[in-house]
Amino acid sequence: MITAKLNTYRQSPRKVRLVSDSVKGKSVEQAIQTLKVTTKSAALPLLKLIESAVDNAKKSFNVDSKGLYIKEFRV
């Protein structure tokens, strides 16, 4: 399991949860495409978080991003 954390983001959890629920359970490619077209302000930090997690997975575990999906988000 690959995890990533965003500790210092200051926005209400309700607003962030709206965006995170829209990508939960999707593949990484689908999640990135969804976040790129989402107009909510929480979309950009979550997009960066997902991209960071994918980069860490590639470097640390030598995993291809095509098989990755979003299992869960905790807000």
N, C-alpha and C positions, 0 to 999 in steps of 0.2 A: 504494500500500500504506500502510495506517495502522498505526502501531505504538504500543505503550504499554509502560512498564517499571514493575516493582515491585522496587526495589532493596533496601529495608531490611526485608524480611519475614524473621523469624527462626523457621523451622521446617524440619524435615528435608526434603530434596528428595524423598525417597521418598513421604512423606505428601502433599506438594503435588502430586506427579505423579499420584497416584491420582485426585485431583479434576480436574486439568487434562485428563487423558486422557478423562474422561467427557464433556467438552464440546468436544473437538477435532473439527473438521469440521462442527459444527452451525451453524445460523443463530444470530444474536445473540439473537433472541427465545427460541428453544429453549434456548440456553445459560443465559440468565438464569433461565428457569423451572426448569431442572435444578439450578442452584446455589441457588435459593431453598428447595428441598426437601431438599437434601443436608445431612446432619447433621455432616459433617466440619468441623473448625475452619478448614481452608484455604478453605472455600467462600466465606466472607464477604469476605476480601481479594481473591479472584479475581473475585467479583461486582462489587466496587467498581472493580477494574481494568478490567473489560469496560465498565462504565457510563461510566467516565472516557474510555475510548477512543472510545466512541460519541459522547459529548458533544464531544470534540475533532474528530471527523470531521464532525459537524454544523456546528461553528463554522468550522473551517478550510477544509474542502472542500465544504461545502454539500451533503452526501450524505444521502440518506434511509436510516434504519436498517434498513429492510425488506430491502435488498439486501446487507447486510453478513453475513459469516459468519466463524467462527473458523478461520483457516488453520492456525496452528501456535501451540504454547506451548513455550517453552524454560524448563526448570527446572534 
